[in-house]
Amino acid sequence: MTPQEFDYIRDLLKERSGLVLGDEKRYLIESRLTPVAREEGMESLSDLVTGLKGAGSEALRTKVTQAMTINESFFFRDKTPFENFKDIIVPAMLASPRSTSRTMRIWCAAASTGQEPYSLAIQIKELDDQLRGWNIEIVATDLSEEVLEKAKSGLYSQFEVQRGLPIQLMVKYFKQTGSLWQIDSSIRSMVKYQHFNLLDDYTPLGTFDVIFCRNVLIYFDPPTKSDMLGRMARRLRSDGFLALGAAETVIGISDDFMTVTGARGLYALQESAGTAASPPARVSAAATAATPISAVAQPVAPAAAPATSSPAKPMASGPRPAVAPAAAISASARPAPPVAAPAASTAPAPAVRPAPLGSAPALRPAVSVAPAPQAPAPQAPAPAGGIASRPV
């Protein structure tokens, strides 16, 4: 494969999937696409490039693009996102206006062979005592139709079910079929699979309460990341959540999201972003004063506080307390300074003691969020075409 042929394939992949490959990834193209060339009856990658340039090559282009995606996935991968779902997201949903309609929509934006959406479905089943009677829809999308077919079947090898899946859950939700294990139909029915390109318009997917987009953004260039995060923000309810991979962040890429304190990889919308689908919730001054300082959100990258602080704006609806600037938090959480005595009095004025913590009703914040630094997002447009599987 000549340098020119390598550049052609690299440009084709970026145009159709957003995947950015450096010069050091030449080996990856050769190892992934040589089998494709052989399946097509071609002797070399040079012949494959010639075929890609020819008329009527759309099917071949799709095959090449999907061959360059990797479908690395396993049940309850990284654990933390699923712990955040159980300990933070579900309590927030239960305390939000959704408790009336009892509906929740979740989007797994890179479903691969289905382990992530099925892990969420299992976890929801395990939380039946809290979520009984709720209508919960999991939409799982991917670029590769081949992996989606496997996901729909719910069939996994012994190695796949043992990788990340606790034995008690395997016994409870899987049935052995020959040498394979099939997930229970009650779990499969909770997930709706759909072929989708992450660089396409998100509007037809509808609005979501939770978006899982893990281990995908790291393979895109900054303009593509910024564009995708902006469009996800518009598909997320104003008090919804975004879960990214452990190596991914919104900092310096998107101003639409802020970090959730103490929850690695979990983000909430800034007040001005998103769909504004729910009214904001207000927190009383007494409740704010009763909140421990450690539970209040702190900025990711603190800036110098102004001499005076304006009151914090209320956040979107849900159980998360309003986030005040650092200076305002300090003023509300610390004891008042000693009050000077009147000029006519000769006796020293006693210091005003702070009220004990039990004197005001305690408010247990379900979520604390910290605003991400306001770094400008790149403005370059996203390429036309996209990827939902996780490429290497």
Backbone torsions as a table, in degrees:
resi	resn	phi	psi	omega
1	MET	NA	123.0	-178.5
2	THR	-77.7	162.4	176.2
3	PRO	-56.4	-36.4	179.7
4	GLN	-67.1	-38.0	178.5
5	GLU	-69.6	-38.3	176.1
6	PHE	-61.4	-44.6	179.1
7	ASP	-63.7	-36.6	-179.9
8	TYR	-63.9	-47.4	-179.7
9	ILE	-64.8	-40.4	180.0
10	ARG	-62.8	-42.6	178.5
11	ASP	-66.7	-37.8	179.3
12	LEU	-62.8	-43.3	-179.1
13	LEU	-65.8	-40.7	179.2
14	LYS	-66.2	-39.1	-179.6
15	GLU	-65.7	-40.3	-173.6
16	ARG	-91.7	-22.2	-173.3
17	SER	-131.8	-14.4	-175.7
18	GLY	84.5	-6.5	-178.2
19	LEU	-66.5	128.2	179.0
20	VAL	-108.5	120.0	-179.8
21	LEU	-115.3	127.2	176.7
22	GLY	-81.4	174.4	-179.1
23	ASP	-60.5	-28.3	-177.3
24	GLU	-74.4	-5.2	-179.4
25	LYS	-96.0	12.8	179.2
26	ARG	-57.2	-40.8	-179.2
27	TYR	-60.9	-34.6	-177.8
28	LEU	-66.7	-42.8	178.1
29	ILE	-62.7	-42.8	-179.2
30	GLU	-65.1	-42.1	-177.7
31	SER	-72.0	-31.4	-178.1
32	ARG	-84.2	-35.6	-171.7
33	LEU	-97.0	-16.6	176.4
34	THR	-60.5	-43.4	175.9
35	PRO	-62.5	-33.8	178.1
36	VAL	-64.8	-43.6	178.6
37	ALA	-60.1	-42.1	-179.4
38	ARG	-66.0	-40.4	178.2
39	GLU	-62.2	-29.7	-179.5
40	GLU	-89.3	5.5	178.7
41	GLY	75.8	24.0	-179.5
42	MET	-103.5	148.9	-175.0
43	GLU	-88.3	-20.7	-175.7
44	SER	-152.3	169.9	175.5
45	LEU	-69.3	-25.5	175.8
46	SER	-63.5	-40.0	176.4
47	ASP	-65.3	-36.5	179.2
48	LEU	-63.8	-42.8	178.8
49	VAL	-63.1	-40.1	177.4
50	THR	-60.9	-41.9	178.5
51	GLY	-65.8	-36.0	179.0
52	LEU	-66.2	-30.4	-178.8
53	LYS	-82.4	-14.8	-175.3
54	GLY	-78.9	169.0	178.2
55	ALA	-69.8	149.1	178.7
56	GLY	67.3	32.8	-176.1
57	SER	-99.6	11.9	-175.2
58	GLU	-59.7	-43.8	-179.8
59	ALA	-63.0	-39.4	179.2
60	LEU	-67.9	-38.5	178.0
61	ARG	-62.7	-41.5	177.7
62	THR	-63.7	-42.1	-179.7
63	LYS	-63.5	-41.7	179.2
64	VAL	-65.4	-43.8	-179.2
65	THR	-62.2	-45.3	-178.6
66	GLN	-69.6	-30.0	178.1
67	ALA	-67.9	-23.1	-178.6
68	MET	-88.6	-0.1	176.0
69	THR	-95.4	146.8	177.3
70	ILE	-111.0	142.8	-173.7
71	ASN	-114.1	45.2	178.9
72	GLU	-68.4	117.8	-179.2
73	SER	-161.3	150.7	171.6
74	PHE	-155.3	165.7	-173.0
75	PHE	-65.9	136.3	178.3
76	PHE	52.0	42.2	-178.1
77	ARG	-60.5	129.5	178.2
78	ASP	73.5	-11.3	174.9
79	LYS	61.8	-48.6	-173.9
80	THR	-53.9	-46.8	180.0
81	PRO	-58.2	-33.8	-179.1
82	PHE	-78.8	-31.4	172.4
83	GLU	-67.0	-40.8	176.6
84	ASN	-62.5	-37.7	178.9
85	PHE	-62.6	-44.9	-177.7
86	LYS	-71.8	-43.4	-170.2
87	ASP	-91.3	-22.5	-175.5
88	ILE	-119.7	-52.8	-172.8
89	ILE	-68.6	-50.1	-178.3
90	VAL	-61.0	-46.9	175.9
91	PRO	-58.5	-36.6	178.5
92	ALA	-65.7	-40.0	177.7
93	MET	-64.7	-40.8	-178.6
94	LEU	-66.4	-29.2	-178.5
95	ALA	-93.2	-0.7	-177.3
96	SER	-93.9	175.1	176.6
97	PRO	-59.5	-14.4	178.2
98	ARG	-64.4	-19.5	-179.5
99	SER	-61.8	-17.9	176.8
100	THR	-83.1	-49.4	-179.3
101	SER	-81.9	-23.1	-179.7
102	ARG	54.9	50.5	177.0
103	THR	-127.7	146.3	176.9
104	MET	-150.2	133.6	177.1
105	ARG	-118.4	131.2	-178.7
106	ILE	-122.4	135.1	177.0
107	TRP	-114.8	118.7	169.4
108	CYS	-96.0	104.8	-167.9
109	ALA	-81.7	-9.3	176.1
110	ALA	-141.5	75.1	-167.9
111	ALA	-72.7	-26.0	-177.8
112	SER	52.3	-130.6	-176.3
113	THR	-87.6	11.1	167.8
114	GLY	101.2	-2.8	-176.2
115	GLN	-64.0	-38.4	-179.5
116	GLU	-66.2	-54.1	179.8
117	PRO	-62.6	-34.5	178.0
118	TYR	-70.3	-32.8	175.5
119	SER	-62.8	-41.9	177.2
120	LEU	-64.6	-41.3	-179.8
121	ALA	-63.7	-41.2	177.7
122	ILE	-63.2	-42.8	-179.2
123	GLN	-63.7	-38.5	177.2
124	ILE	-63.8	-40.0	176.5
125	LYS	-62.1	-39.6	-179.5
126	GLU	-69.8	-18.5	178.4
127	LEU	-101.1	27.6	-174.6
128	ASP	-59.5	-30.9	180.0
129	ASP	-65.0	-26.7	178.6
130	GLN	-94.6	-33.0	-171.7
131	LEU	-109.3	14.4	179.0
132	ARG	-61.2	130.8	179.9
133	GLY	91.1	-4.7	178.6
134	TRP	-83.0	145.9	173.7
135	ASN	-100.5	101.9	-175.0
136	ILE	-113.6	122.7	-179.7
137	GLU	-112.0	129.8	175.9
138	ILE	-111.2	115.3	176.7
139	VAL	-99.4	120.9	-177.0
140	ALA	-117.7	121.0	-176.2
141	THR	-120.9	156.4	176.1
142	ASP	-161.1	156.2	178.2
143	LEU	-76.2	-32.5	-174.4
144	SER	-88.4	119.0	178.1
145	GLU	-70.6	-29.3	-179.7
146	GLU	-64.2	-46.6	-179.6
147	VAL	-70.3	-29.6	178.0
148	LEU	-65.8	-35.9	177.7
149	GLU	-63.6	-41.5	177.5
150	LYS	-65.0	-41.5	-179.9
151	ALA	-60.8	-42.6	-179.5
152	LYS	-62.4	-35.9	-178.7
153	SER	-68.9	-29.4	-178.8
154	GLY	69.0	21.4	-178.6
155	LEU	-100.3	129.8	-177.5
156	TYR	-137.9	152.1	178.4
157	SER	-75.0	169.2	177.3
158	GLN	-58.2	-41.1	179.2
159	PHE	-62.9	-42.0	-176.7
160	GLU	-67.8	-38.4	-179.1
161	VAL	-77.1	-24.5	178.7
162	GLN	-83.8	-13.3	-177.5
163	ARG	-88.4	96.6	176.1
164	GLY	93.3	-14.5	-176.0
165	LEU	-96.5	118.5	177.3
166	PRO	-57.3	142.6	-174.7
167	ILE	-59.0	-36.2	-178.1
168	GLN	-67.4	-32.0	177.4
169	LEU	-76.6	-33.5	176.8
170	MET	-63.1	-45.2	179.9
171	VAL	-66.1	-35.0	-175.4
172	LYS	-76.7	-36.5	-170.5
173	TYR	-117.2	1.6	-179.8
174	PHE	-124.9	150.6	176.5
175	LYS	-128.0	133.4	-178.5
176	GLN	-74.6	131.8	178.3
177	THR	-128.4	97.2	-174.4
178	GLY	65.7	-124.9	178.5
179	SER	-90.9	-0.7	-177.2
180	LEU	-111.0	168.8	176.9
181	TRP	-122.8	131.0	-179.4
182	GLN	-113.4	132.7	-179.9
183	ILE	-72.5	148.4	-175.4
184	ASP	-58.8	145.5	-177.8
185	SER	-62.4	-28.7	179.1
186	SER	-66.1	-29.6	176.4
187	ILE	-79.9	-43.7	-179.8
188	ARG	-59.6	-37.0	-177.0
189	SER	-69.6	-14.9	-179.6
190	MET	-80.5	-13.1	-173.9
191	VAL	-114.4	130.7	176.4
192	LYS	-109.3	113.8	-178.5
193	TYR	-91.8	144.0	-176.4
194	GLN	-150.1	132.7	174.8
195	HIS	-72.5	126.3	-174.7
196	PHE	-154.9	143.6	179.0
197	ASN	-104.1	121.8	-174.4
198	LEU	-66.6	-9.7	175.3
199	LEU	-98.0	3.8	175.3
200	ASP	-85.3	177.7	178.8
201	ASP	-69.1	128.4	-179.0
202	TYR	-83.2	-13.0	-173.1
203	THR	-54.1	-42.9	-178.7
204	PRO	-62.4	-18.1	-179.6
205	LEU	-74.2	-20.6	-178.7
206	GLY	92.3	-162.4	-177.5
207	THR	-109.9	145.2	-174.7
208	PHE	-125.8	155.9	173.6
209	ASP	-92.0	-29.2	-178.5
210	VAL	-141.4	136.2	174.8
211	ILE	-124.5	124.7	171.0
212	PHE	-103.0	115.2	176.5
213	CYS	-134.5	77.7	-169.5
214	ARG	-105.4	136.1	174.7
215	ASN	59.9	39.5	177.5
216	VAL	-121.7	-48.9	-174.3
217	LEU	-60.6	-27.2	-176.3
218	ILE	-62.9	-16.6	-178.1
219	TYR	-97.0	2.9	-178.3
220	PHE	-108.7	161.0	176.5
221	ASP	-80.1	162.5	-175.6
222	PRO	-54.0	-44.0	179.4
223	PRO	-60.6	-38.8	179.5
224	THR	-67.8	-42.7	177.1
225	LYS	-58.3	-47.4	-178.1
226	SER	-61.5	-42.9	-179.8
227	ASP	-63.9	-45.1	-178.5
228	MET	-64.7	-42.8	179.1
229	LEU	-64.3	-38.1	178.0
230	GLY	-63.3	-40.3	-179.9
231	ARG	-74.1	-31.6	174.2
232	MET	-66.7	-37.8	178.2
233	ALA	-59.2	-35.7	-179.4
234	ARG	-77.8	-14.6	177.1
235	ARG	-98.1	-1.8	-175.7
236	LEU	-103.9	135.4	174.7
237	ARG	-60.9	153.5	-170.8
238	SER	-61.4	-22.4	177.4
239	ASP	-114.0	27.2	-179.4
240	GLY	-87.2	-175.4	-176.4
241	PHE	-133.1	148.8	174.3
242	LEU	-120.9	129.1	177.5
243	ALA	-111.3	122.4	177.4
244	LEU	-111.2	171.9	178.2
245	GLY	-73.1	165.2	-176.2
246	ALA	-62.3	-28.7	-178.2
247	ALA	-95.7	9.0	-176.4
248	GLU	-113.3	155.8	-180.0
249	THR	-154.0	161.5	173.4
250	VAL	-98.7	-10.3	-174.0
251	ILE	-64.1	126.7	-179.1
252	GLY	78.7	2.5	-177.0
253	ILE	-120.4	-41.5	-175.9
254	SER	-138.3	136.6	174.5
255	ASP	-94.0	1.3	-176.7
256	ASP	-80.0	-21.2	-173.0
257	PHE	-121.0	157.6	172.0
258	MET	-132.9	152.5	-177.1
259	THR	-72.6	152.2	174.1
260	VAL	-98.4	117.5	-174.8
261	THR	-58.4	131.3	176.4
262	GLY	76.4	8.7	-179.1
263	ALA	-129.2	91.6	-176.3
264	ARG	-59.6	129.6	176.5
265	GLY	81.2	3.4	-178.3
266	LEU	-109.1	135.4	-175.5
267	TYR	-133.6	151.4	175.7
268	ALA	-123.0	161.5	-179.4
269	LEU	-74.5	142.9	165.8
270	GLN	-63.8	156.4	-174.9
271	GLU	-60.1	-34.9	-175.4
272	SER	-84.9	-6.0	-175.5
273	ALA	-100.2	174.5	172.0
274	GLY	82.4	-162.5	-171.7
275	THR	-91.7	-10.6	-176.9
276	ALA	51.0	48.0	-175.0
277	ALA	-82.1	-13.0	-177.9
278	SER	-129.9	147.6	178.8
279	PRO	-69.2	151.6	179.8
280	PRO	-70.8	151.7	176.9
281	ALA	-101.4	142.2	179.9
282	ARG	-108.3	147.1	178.4
283	VAL	-118.0	129.5	-177.6
284	SER	-68.5	158.3	179.9
285	ALA	-63.1	-38.1	-179.9
286	ALA	-65.0	-40.9	179.9
287	ALA	-67.3	-39.4	179.0
288	THR	-63.5	-40.2	179.5
289	ALA	-65.5	-28.0	-178.3
290	ALA	-82.5	-10.2	-178.7
291	THR	-77.8	128.7	178.2
292	PRO	-60.1	145.3	-179.4
293	ILE	-59.4	-35.9	-177.6
294	SER	-65.0	-20.8	-178.9
295	ALA	-91.4	-4.9	-178.6
296	VAL	-89.8	141.2	-177.0
297	ALA	-63.5	141.3	175.6
298	GLN	-116.6	144.0	-179.4
299	PRO	-60.6	146.7	178.4
300	VAL	-66.6	-43.2	178.4
301	ALA	-129.7	90.9	-173.0
302	PRO	-60.1	138.4	174.2
303	ALA	-109.3	166.5	180.0
304	ALA	-62.5	130.3	-177.9
305	ALA	-77.9	139.6	177.1
306	PRO	-69.7	167.0	-177.6
307	ALA	-60.9	-36.3	177.5
308	THR	-126.2	150.3	-178.6
309	SER	-116.3	134.2	176.2
310	SER	-80.6	154.0	-179.1
311	PRO	-60.4	147.1	179.3
312	ALA	-70.2	140.9	175.8
313	LYS	-77.1	145.7	179.2
314	PRO	-66.0	145.1	176.8
315	MET	-82.1	179.1	177.3
316	ALA	-68.0	165.7	-174.8
317	SER	-62.5	162.5	-174.6
318	GLY	120.8	180.0	-172.8
319	PRO	-82.5	-3.7	-176.4
320	ARG	-72.4	130.5	178.3
321	PRO	-70.0	156.2	177.5
322	ALA	-62.8	144.2	-177.8
323	VAL	-100.3	119.4	179.5
324	ALA	-96.5	154.4	173.5
325	PRO	-59.8	159.9	-175.0
326	ALA	-57.3	-41.3	-178.8
327	ALA	-64.0	-40.3	-179.6
328	ALA	-68.6	-37.4	178.2
329	ILE	-61.8	-43.4	-179.1
330	SER	-61.3	-40.2	-177.3
331	ALA	-68.1	-32.7	-176.1
332	SER	-87.3	-22.5	-173.5
333	ALA	-97.0	-17.8	-176.7
334	ARG	-96.7	157.1	177.8
335	PRO	-63.1	149.8	178.3
336	ALA	-68.3	146.7	178.5
337	PRO	-69.1	162.0	178.2
338	PRO	-57.2	141.5	-178.9
339	VAL	-90.7	126.9	-179.2
340	ALA	-66.3	144.4	179.5
341	ALA	-75.5	153.4	177.1
342	PRO	-61.0	154.0	-176.4
343	ALA	-59.4	-33.0	-174.7
344	ALA	-78.6	-12.1	-175.5
345	SER	-95.1	143.2	177.3
346	THR	-99.7	-12.1	-179.4
347	ALA	-84.1	140.2	179.1
348	PRO	-67.0	143.8	-179.9
349	ALA	-79.9	133.1	178.5
350	PRO	-69.4	147.9	176.5
351	ALA	-70.8	145.9	178.2
352	VAL	-82.3	120.1	-178.1
353	ARG	-82.5	142.5	176.8
354	PRO	-67.6	145.4	178.4
355	ALA	-66.2	140.7	176.9
356	PRO	-61.4	154.6	-175.5
357	LEU	-58.7	-29.8	-177.2
358	GLY	-81.1	-3.4	-174.8
359	SER	-77.4	-20.3	177.8
360	ALA	-118.2	146.8	-179.0
361	PRO	-60.5	130.0	-178.3
362	ALA	-77.4	140.9	175.8
363	LEU	-114.8	119.6	-179.4
364	ARG	-90.1	107.0	-177.1
365	PRO	-71.3	130.7	178.5
366	ALA	-74.1	-33.4	-175.8
367	VAL	-144.0	138.6	172.1
368	SER	-118.1	134.1	-175.5
369	VAL	-125.2	150.4	179.3
370	ALA	-124.9	130.1	-178.0
371	PRO	-66.5	137.5	175.9
372	ALA	-75.9	154.6	178.6
373	PRO	-57.3	147.4	-176.3
374	GLN	-87.4	67.7	176.5
375	ALA	-87.5	138.1	-177.9
376	PRO	-65.2	134.3	177.6
377	ALA	-81.1	141.6	176.9
378	PRO	-59.1	148.2	-173.6
379	GLN	-105.7	3.0	-178.1
380	ALA	-65.6	141.6	-178.6
381	PRO	-70.1	151.6	177.2
382	ALA	-75.1	150.3	177.3
383	PRO	-68.8	161.9	-178.0
384	ALA	-92.3	109.9	-173.8
385	GLY	130.4	169.4	-177.4
386	GLY	-168.4	-175.7	-176.5
387	ILE	-140.9	141.2	175.0
388	ALA	-121.7	-25.4	174.7
389	SER	-75.3	163.9	-178.4
390	ARG	-91.0	109.1	177.6
391	PRO	-80.8	160.6	174.3
392	VAL	-80.5	NA	NA
